[in-house]
């Protein structure tokens, strides 16, 4: 096989959530001799026909990904899946039904798991086809480790200088408070179910009611907490898919409340005195960082609660209890419950690998190099397969460009800008320099523009 086999494509769907971790992964891969293409998922997929044969690191196994998988396969790319959402879920049955399509799953050549639980979810899936699964962790977790904490020093200092001591509320209500109302959870999930539409509809309706009740309780809680803690600054950080308007309205008469969504969540988790959430991955991330984490649970429902982030958190069921926990836990010198922390650490170890030892990024590259050596022996796709891949890829790209002009579409210009703002070489260069300083690595790694919102990393 040609040297193009040393290429790796790393698409990022949500900039604030994924970019820093995936840039670290890209630097590790470039350090090992891979030619790495990294950037906005939408732009990468539109330009799929322009890349050399590569390992394509996909983030989803859903029905929606099947068409792109088929195009990539015809173009000769090898699909490796590292599910970005594979660590927090409702139940195995729900995960299999709504997050995995058997047809899409069949096209994954290999899978990189967050931890033992994620591996088991895939291996016990009824349509599992024997693809190799390697437990590597996820590069987002690398950013939570002590040796990388200083990567965010400048941002943490800026946040604290601007806001002083503060408490952060991280919301997770895109299902009922989406940036575009038509993309609510009841419509999205009902359309996504592959195997059992009636069961999916029943679950979806119950889930939508539960999330709506939680959402209303959080909106009501915000001004009440503001009044109970008048001397505390409170920051609301909406989920990347959410509309900010309801939170701005709820905070309208609360001078100590600010609605802000800026940059990666990690420096905010380091800077805050305490985090309030419900069923949010940031609860898990906050616990790993050592930030006091509180799950606000004004309503509960066994099938519809996301247990993992709440199980590693302190819990409050009403606003008065929440305010008391904030006062007890928030701020320097809080006295954590060592036994509770040990229990939470034990829970986390089942779901998240690479919290110590080699970085998840290094473990992923170990696996990718092994896969690449295996696939090196495979012939390139025939002329007909590649031609149909090019044709389907260009048709799909044209559809994406048309959808940019469609209001309320999840590929509209405004929503694309909302979840992935413009990238530039200078910004990525600053981040690369910080990785060099923090880890003492990547001196030979270079970044150059490839196309709009897509960049190439290589080792000099």
Backbone torsions as a table, in degrees:
resi	resn	phi	psi	omega
1	UNK	NA	152.7	-178.1
2	UNK	-71.2	166.3	-179.2
3	UNK	-62.2	-16.5	178.8
4	UNK	-58.2	-16.9	177.8
5	UNK	-63.0	-15.9	178.9
6	UNK	-87.6	20.7	179.5
7	UNK	-100.6	146.6	179.6
8	UNK	-135.7	130.0	178.0
9	UNK	-107.9	125.4	-178.1
10	UNK	-123.1	96.1	177.8
11	UNK	-83.2	145.5	177.4
12	UNK	-120.8	125.1	-179.3
13	UNK	-86.0	-46.4	-178.3
14	UNK	-118.7	115.9	-171.3
15	UNK	-60.3	-49.7	-173.4
16	UNK	-66.7	-27.2	-176.8
17	UNK	-87.3	-37.7	-165.2
18	UNK	-111.5	-28.0	-163.9
19	UNK	-61.0	-48.4	-175.1
20	UNK	-61.4	-45.2	179.8
21	UNK	-64.2	-42.2	-178.3
22	UNK	-73.7	-28.4	173.2
23	UNK	-65.7	-40.4	175.9
24	UNK	-60.1	-46.1	177.2
25	UNK	-58.9	-43.4	179.7
26	UNK	-62.7	-38.7	177.9
27	UNK	-64.2	-42.2	178.5
28	UNK	-62.8	-43.6	-179.8
29	UNK	-65.5	-42.5	178.4
30	UNK	-63.2	-38.9	177.9
31	UNK	-58.4	-31.2	-178.9
32	UNK	-90.6	3.8	175.3
33	UNK	102.9	1.5	175.1
34	UNK	-74.4	146.0	166.4
35	UNK	-91.7	115.3	-168.5
36	UNK	-110.4	131.1	173.8
37	UNK	-111.9	121.5	-175.4
38	UNK	-134.7	143.0	178.6
39	UNK	162.2	-161.5	-176.5
40	UNK	-63.7	129.4	-178.8
41	UNK	-55.5	-43.5	-178.4
42	UNK	-59.0	-46.6	-178.0
43	UNK	-68.1	-40.0	179.0
44	UNK	-62.1	-44.6	-178.6
45	UNK	-67.6	-36.3	176.7
46	UNK	-61.4	-35.6	-175.6
47	UNK	-99.9	19.2	-173.0
48	UNK	-54.1	-33.1	-176.6
49	UNK	-71.8	-13.6	-175.2
50	UNK	-91.1	-11.1	-175.6
51	UNK	-90.3	150.0	172.0
52	UNK	-67.3	164.8	176.9
53	UNK	-55.1	128.8	-170.2
54	UNK	-145.1	164.0	161.7
55	UNK	-79.4	126.3	-178.8
56	UNK	-108.0	116.5	-176.8
57	UNK	-88.7	98.1	-175.5
58	UNK	-88.5	154.0	-174.7
59	UNK	-111.0	2.7	-173.3
60	UNK	-151.2	151.7	175.0
61	UNK	-120.4	24.4	-175.0
62	UNK	-79.5	168.9	177.9
63	UNK	-58.6	-35.5	-177.9
64	UNK	-64.1	-23.1	-177.3
65	UNK	-86.6	-9.1	-171.8
66	UNK	-60.4	-43.7	-176.8
67	UNK	-62.1	-43.6	-179.6
68	UNK	-67.5	-39.2	176.3
69	UNK	-56.9	-43.8	-178.0
70	UNK	-63.4	-41.2	178.3
71	UNK	-64.8	-47.1	-179.4
72	UNK	-60.2	-41.4	-179.6
73	UNK	-62.4	-43.9	-180.0
74	UNK	-66.6	-29.6	178.1
75	UNK	-79.4	-6.4	177.0
76	UNK	95.3	6.6	177.7
77	UNK	-78.7	151.8	177.0
78	UNK	-103.6	127.0	-173.4
79	UNK	-96.7	119.1	172.6
80	UNK	-115.4	131.5	-175.7
81	UNK	-107.7	130.0	169.5
82	UNK	-127.6	95.2	-171.7
83	UNK	-63.7	114.7	-178.2
84	UNK	-62.8	-25.8	-177.2
85	UNK	-107.4	19.6	-170.3
86	UNK	-79.3	-0.3	-173.8
87	UNK	-102.6	-25.5	-178.5
88	UNK	-122.8	122.3	-176.9
89	UNK	-156.7	169.6	-175.7
90	UNK	-80.9	-54.5	178.7
91	UNK	-156.7	163.4	178.7
92	UNK	-59.8	-42.5	-179.2
93	UNK	-61.1	-44.4	178.9
94	UNK	-66.0	-41.5	179.2
95	UNK	-59.3	-47.9	-179.8
96	UNK	-63.3	-41.4	-173.8
97	UNK	-71.6	-44.2	-170.0
98	UNK	-105.0	-15.6	-176.2
99	UNK	-111.7	-8.7	179.2
100	UNK	-129.5	129.5	169.7
101	UNK	-102.5	129.9	-179.5
102	UNK	-55.4	-38.1	-178.7
103	UNK	-68.4	-40.3	178.9
104	UNK	-68.9	-43.6	-178.7
105	UNK	-58.2	-37.0	-177.3
106	UNK	-64.7	-21.3	-177.4
107	UNK	-89.5	-11.1	178.8
108	UNK	-73.5	122.5	-178.4
109	UNK	-80.6	-25.1	178.7
110	UNK	-160.9	160.7	-177.2
111	UNK	-132.6	137.4	177.7
112	UNK	-112.7	117.5	-169.7
113	UNK	-97.8	147.0	174.7
114	UNK	-61.1	-41.1	-175.8
115	UNK	-169.5	-174.3	-178.8
116	UNK	-56.9	-37.3	-178.9
117	UNK	-65.3	-43.9	178.5
118	UNK	-62.0	-40.7	176.8
119	UNK	-60.1	-45.6	-179.2
120	UNK	-63.7	-38.8	177.6
121	UNK	-56.9	-44.4	-179.2
122	UNK	-72.7	-43.3	-174.0
123	UNK	-68.8	-29.0	-179.6
124	UNK	-94.4	1.1	176.6
125	UNK	-60.9	131.9	-174.9
126	UNK	-55.7	-28.1	-179.0
127	UNK	-100.9	19.3	178.9
128	UNK	-60.1	132.9	-171.2
129	UNK	-112.5	13.5	174.7
130	UNK	89.4	9.1	177.5
131	UNK	-60.8	144.0	179.0
132	UNK	-63.4	137.9	176.7
133	UNK	-120.4	128.1	178.1
134	UNK	-121.5	127.6	176.2
135	UNK	-81.0	111.1	-175.3
136	UNK	-120.1	-19.9	-164.5
137	UNK	81.7	-172.7	-176.3
138	UNK	-132.1	141.4	-177.7
139	UNK	-60.7	-20.8	174.6
140	UNK	-61.9	-31.5	-179.9
141	UNK	-74.6	-30.3	176.3
142	UNK	-53.5	-37.9	-176.7
143	UNK	-69.6	-12.5	180.0
144	UNK	-94.1	-7.7	-175.1
145	UNK	-78.6	151.2	-176.2
146	UNK	-54.5	-38.2	-175.9
147	UNK	-70.3	-13.3	179.0
148	UNK	-112.8	1.0	-177.0
149	UNK	-59.8	-35.6	-177.8
150	UNK	-70.4	-13.2	176.2
151	UNK	-54.1	-31.1	-175.6
152	UNK	-101.5	13.0	-173.7
153	UNK	-53.9	-47.0	-177.0
154	UNK	-62.3	-42.0	-179.5
155	UNK	-68.4	-40.2	178.9
156	UNK	-61.8	-44.2	178.9
157	UNK	-61.9	-42.9	-179.6
158	UNK	-64.4	-42.7	179.7
159	UNK	-62.1	-47.4	-178.5
160	UNK	-67.1	-36.4	178.4
161	UNK	-66.3	-35.5	-177.7
162	UNK	-77.5	-40.2	-170.3
163	UNK	-109.5	-18.7	-172.0
164	UNK	69.8	-163.3	176.3
165	UNK	-62.2	136.5	-178.9
166	UNK	-151.3	160.2	173.8
167	UNK	-110.8	139.8	-177.1
168	UNK	-114.2	135.2	172.5
169	UNK	-108.4	115.2	177.7
170	UNK	-99.3	121.8	-177.0
171	UNK	-98.7	160.4	-175.0
172	UNK	-146.1	53.0	-170.7
173	UNK	-120.2	31.9	177.1
174	UNK	-58.6	-26.2	-179.6
175	UNK	-63.2	-32.1	-178.1
176	UNK	-121.3	-7.3	179.2
177	UNK	-131.6	49.4	-175.6
178	UNK	-70.3	153.2	174.2
179	UNK	-51.0	-37.6	173.3
180	UNK	-115.9	120.5	-175.7
181	UNK	-55.8	-31.0	-175.8
182	UNK	-72.3	-9.3	179.4
183	UNK	-99.2	32.6	178.3
184	UNK	-64.4	163.3	-175.9
185	UNK	-62.2	-37.2	-176.0
186	UNK	-66.9	-29.1	177.6
187	UNK	-83.7	-44.0	-177.5
188	UNK	-62.0	-51.4	-171.7
189	UNK	-73.1	-35.8	177.9
190	UNK	-63.6	-35.6	179.2
191	UNK	-74.2	-24.3	-174.0
192	UNK	-84.2	-21.7	-172.4
193	UNK	-66.4	130.5	-176.7
194	UNK	-97.3	-46.3	-161.9
195	UNK	-96.8	-36.1	-174.5
196	UNK	-138.9	81.7	-173.9
197	UNK	-57.0	-37.5	-177.8
198	UNK	-68.9	-43.5	177.3
199	UNK	-64.1	-38.9	178.8
200	UNK	-63.6	-41.4	-179.4
201	UNK	-65.8	-43.4	178.9
202	UNK	-60.9	-47.2	179.0
203	UNK	-63.3	-44.4	-177.0
204	UNK	-61.0	-43.7	180.0
205	UNK	-63.6	-43.5	177.9
206	UNK	-65.2	-41.4	179.2
207	UNK	-62.9	-44.5	-179.7
208	UNK	-60.2	-41.6	178.9
209	UNK	-64.0	-42.6	-178.6
210	UNK	-66.1	-46.5	-179.8
211	UNK	-63.9	-37.2	178.8
212	UNK	-64.3	-40.2	178.6
213	UNK	-66.2	-41.4	177.1
214	UNK	-63.3	-44.3	-179.0
215	UNK	-59.8	-46.5	179.0
216	UNK	-63.5	-37.9	179.5
217	UNK	-66.3	-38.4	177.5
218	UNK	-67.5	-41.0	178.5
219	UNK	-62.0	-41.0	178.8
220	UNK	-70.4	-36.4	-179.0
221	UNK	-63.6	-35.5	-170.7
222	UNK	-57.4	-55.3	178.7
223	UNK	-66.6	-31.5	178.6
224	UNK	-65.6	-43.6	178.5
225	UNK	-65.9	-37.0	177.3
226	UNK	-58.9	-40.6	-179.9
227	UNK	-72.3	-36.5	-179.7
228	UNK	-72.8	-25.7	-178.8
229	UNK	-124.4	62.9	-172.8
230	UNK	-64.3	-22.9	-178.6
231	UNK	-94.6	1.9	179.3
232	UNK	-100.1	135.2	169.1
233	UNK	-80.6	132.2	-179.2
234	UNK	-119.7	126.7	177.9
235	UNK	-110.5	126.2	172.7
236	UNK	-99.3	123.1	177.2
237	UNK	-113.3	100.3	-179.8
238	UNK	-68.1	153.0	173.7
239	UNK	-57.9	148.8	-178.3
240	UNK	-55.0	-28.3	-178.1
241	UNK	-87.2	-5.2	-171.8
242	UNK	-86.6	155.8	166.4
243	UNK	-78.2	138.9	178.1
244	UNK	-85.4	-16.8	-170.7
245	UNK	-57.0	-47.4	-179.4
246	UNK	-61.3	-34.4	179.5
247	UNK	-71.9	-36.9	176.6
248	UNK	-65.3	-38.6	177.7
249	UNK	-66.2	-42.8	-179.2
250	UNK	-64.7	-30.4	-177.8
251	UNK	-92.2	4.7	-170.2
252	UNK	-56.1	-43.2	-177.5
253	UNK	-103.0	24.0	-177.4
254	UNK	-119.3	94.2	-175.1
255	UNK	-63.9	-19.6	-179.0
256	UNK	-95.0	7.9	-178.9
257	UNK	-111.6	134.4	178.1
258	UNK	-129.1	135.3	176.2
259	UNK	-101.4	112.7	-173.4
260	UNK	-139.6	131.6	167.8
261	UNK	-132.2	101.8	-177.9
262	UNK	-135.2	130.7	169.5
263	UNK	60.6	-171.2	178.9
264	UNK	-62.7	143.8	-178.6
265	UNK	-71.7	-21.2	-172.6
266	UNK	-59.6	-49.6	179.2
267	UNK	-62.2	-28.7	176.0
268	UNK	-69.1	-38.0	177.1
269	UNK	-67.8	-34.2	177.4
270	UNK	-71.6	-38.6	-174.0
271	UNK	-77.1	-28.1	-172.7
272	UNK	-76.4	153.8	175.5
273	UNK	-76.4	-31.5	179.2
274	UNK	-162.3	152.3	178.3
275	UNK	-113.8	134.8	174.3
276	UNK	-113.4	133.9	-177.6
277	UNK	-158.1	178.6	165.8
278	UNK	-148.4	113.3	175.8
279	UNK	65.5	28.0	-175.2
280	UNK	-105.8	139.8	179.3
281	UNK	-57.8	-27.8	178.6
282	UNK	-63.6	-24.4	174.2
283	UNK	-62.9	-42.1	176.4
284	UNK	-65.6	-45.4	-179.8
285	UNK	-62.9	-41.8	179.0
286	UNK	-61.6	-42.4	178.5
287	UNK	-60.6	-44.8	-179.5
288	UNK	-61.2	-36.3	179.3
289	UNK	-75.0	-16.9	-176.6
290	UNK	90.4	12.0	176.3
291	UNK	-78.1	137.1	173.9
292	UNK	-59.8	126.2	-174.1
293	UNK	-123.0	131.8	-178.0
294	UNK	-124.3	125.7	173.1
295	UNK	-92.4	117.7	176.7
296	UNK	-90.6	115.9	-172.7
297	UNK	-124.4	70.2	179.5
298	UNK	-68.6	-26.4	173.2
299	UNK	-136.2	146.8	177.4
300	UNK	-133.6	152.6	176.7
301	UNK	-155.4	115.0	-169.7
302	UNK	-50.0	-47.2	-176.1
303	UNK	-72.8	-16.9	-167.5
304	UNK	-115.8	2.9	176.7
305	UNK	-91.4	139.7	175.2
306	UNK	-89.8	100.5	-165.3
307	UNK	-73.2	-39.2	-171.3
308	UNK	-54.4	-53.9	-178.8
309	UNK	-63.6	-33.4	179.8
310	UNK	-73.7	-33.0	-178.2
311	UNK	-69.1	-21.4	179.1
312	UNK	-101.1	15.9	-176.9
313	UNK	-119.1	159.0	162.2
314	UNK	-69.9	158.2	-173.2
315	UNK	-127.3	143.7	173.7
316	UNK	-140.0	138.0	-177.6
317	UNK	-107.5	-9.2	177.4
318	UNK	-143.0	168.8	-173.4
319	UNK	-67.0	-38.3	-179.9
320	UNK	-62.1	-44.8	178.1
321	UNK	-64.8	-36.5	178.1
322	UNK	-63.6	-47.5	179.7
323	UNK	-60.3	-39.9	180.0
324	UNK	-64.1	-42.3	178.2
325	UNK	-64.2	-40.9	178.2
326	UNK	-59.2	-44.4	-179.6
327	UNK	-67.2	-33.9	-178.2
328	UNK	-76.2	-42.6	-171.6
329	UNK	-95.6	-33.0	-171.2
330	UNK	-73.9	137.0	175.4
331	UNK	105.6	166.7	-177.3
332	UNK	-62.2	146.6	172.5
333	UNK	80.0	12.9	178.8
334	UNK	-64.9	147.7	-176.0
335	UNK	-102.8	101.3	-177.6
336	UNK	-77.8	154.6	176.6
337	UNK	-80.2	107.6	-173.9
338	UNK	-61.8	-39.9	-179.2
339	UNK	-66.4	-41.5	178.5
340	UNK	-64.2	-39.4	179.0
341	UNK	-64.3	-41.6	179.0
342	UNK	-62.8	-41.4	178.0
343	UNK	-63.4	-42.5	179.8
344	UNK	-64.6	-40.3	178.3
345	UNK	-61.4	-38.2	179.0
346	UNK	-65.1	-40.0	176.9
347	UNK	-62.1	-47.5	-176.2
348	UNK	-60.7	-37.9	-175.8
349	UNK	-61.5	-24.7	177.5
350	UNK	-74.7	-26.7	-174.0
351	UNK	-103.1	-26.4	-172.6
352	UNK	-129.2	119.6	176.5
353	UNK	-96.3	170.5	174.2
354	UNK	66.5	35.9	173.2
355	UNK	-80.6	-13.5	171.0
356	UNK	-149.8	177.2	-175.2
357	UNK	74.3	-154.4	179.6
358	UNK	-57.9	145.2	177.2
359	UNK	-60.8	151.7	173.4
360	UNK	-56.5	-38.1	-180.0
361	UNK	-61.1	-40.6	177.1
362	UNK	-68.3	-40.1	178.8
363	UNK	-64.5	-39.3	177.9
364	UNK	-64.1	-42.1	-179.9
365	UNK	-69.2	-33.1	172.5
366	UNK	-56.5	-48.4	-179.1
367	UNK	-65.5	-42.6	-178.8
368	UNK	-64.2	-37.6	177.8
369	UNK	-65.6	-38.7	178.3
370	UNK	-65.7	-42.9	178.6
371	UNK	-64.5	-41.6	-177.9
372	UNK	-61.5	-39.4	178.5
373	UNK	-63.8	-35.3	178.8
374	UNK	-70.1	-44.2	-175.9
375	UNK	-77.8	-14.7	179.7
376	UNK	-55.6	-28.2	-176.4
377	UNK	-79.6	-12.5	-175.0
378	UNK	-79.6	143.1	177.6
379	UNK	-74.8	152.4	174.9
380	UNK	-66.5	154.9	178.5
381	UNK	-62.8	151.7	179.8
382	UNK	-66.0	168.9	-176.8
383	UNK	-57.9	-41.6	-177.5
384	UNK	-65.6	-45.4	-179.6
385	UNK	-61.1	-46.2	-178.6
386	UNK	-66.0	-39.6	-179.8
387	UNK	-62.1	-42.9	179.0
388	UNK	-68.3	-33.9	176.0
389	UNK	-63.8	-43.6	178.4
390	UNK	-62.6	-44.3	-179.2
391	UNK	-62.6	-50.1	-178.9
392	UNK	-65.0	-36.4	178.5
393	UNK	-64.5	-39.9	-179.4
394	UNK	-73.0	-34.3	176.0
395	UNK	-64.8	-44.1	179.2
396	UNK	-63.3	-41.1	178.5
397	UNK	-60.8	-41.1	178.5
398	UNK	-62.7	-42.6	177.9
399	UNK	-60.7	-40.0	179.3
400	UNK	-63.2	-40.9	179.0
401	UNK	-65.9	-37.8	176.8
402	UNK	-64.3	-41.8	-178.3
403	UNK	-65.6	-23.2	175.2
404	UNK	-55.9	-31.6	-175.7
405	UNK	-89.8	-2.7	-175.4
406	UNK	-94.0	113.7	177.2
407	UNK	-61.0	149.3	176.8
408	UNK	68.1	11.0	176.9
409	UNK	-95.0	147.7	-178.1
410	UNK	-74.2	0.0	170.2
411	UNK	-117.8	19.1	178.1
412	UNK	-68.9	159.0	-177.2
413	UNK	-58.0	-41.7	-176.0
414	UNK	-69.6	-39.6	-179.4
415	UNK	-72.6	-37.5	176.3
416	UNK	-58.4	-44.0	178.7
417	UNK	-67.8	-31.4	-178.7
418	UNK	-66.2	-40.5	-175.3
419	UNK	-95.9	-19.7	-179.6
420	UNK	-147.8	90.9	180.0
421	UNK	-72.3	167.5	-173.2
422	UNK	-60.4	135.6	175.8
423	UNK	-99.1	151.6	172.1
424	UNK	-140.8	160.7	-175.6
425	UNK	-62.2	-36.1	-178.1
426	UNK	-63.3	-44.1	-179.9
427	UNK	-62.6	-46.4	179.2
428	UNK	-65.5	-35.7	178.4
429	UNK	-62.8	-39.7	176.9
430	UNK	-62.0	-43.6	-179.7
431	UNK	-66.4	-39.8	176.6
432	UNK	-62.1	-42.6	179.1
433	UNK	-61.3	-37.7	178.8
434	UNK	-68.5	-37.8	175.4
435	UNK	-63.4	-40.5	178.4
436	UNK	-59.8	-46.6	-178.6
437	UNK	-65.4	-43.4	-175.0
438	UNK	-70.2	-42.4	-173.1
439	UNK	-105.7	-12.9	-176.8
440	UNK	66.9	33.7	-177.9
441	UNK	-133.1	175.3	168.1
442	UNK	73.9	23.6	178.9
443	UNK	-60.4	-29.4	-176.8
444	UNK	-95.3	-2.0	-178.5
445	UNK	-79.4	134.4	179.8
446	UNK	-126.5	150.0	179.2
447	UNK	-117.2	135.4	171.6
448	UNK	-141.9	149.5	179.5
449	UNK	-64.2	141.7	173.8
450	UNK	-106.9	-48.8	178.2
451	UNK	-164.1	-174.6	-176.0
452	UNK	-58.9	123.0	177.4
453	UNK	62.4	18.9	176.6
454	UNK	-133.4	136.3	-176.8
455	UNK	-132.6	156.3	179.1
456	UNK	-112.4	130.9	174.3
457	UNK	-108.4	136.7	176.3
458	UNK	-151.0	163.0	179.7
459	UNK	-100.8	129.0	-175.2
460	UNK	-66.6	NA	NA
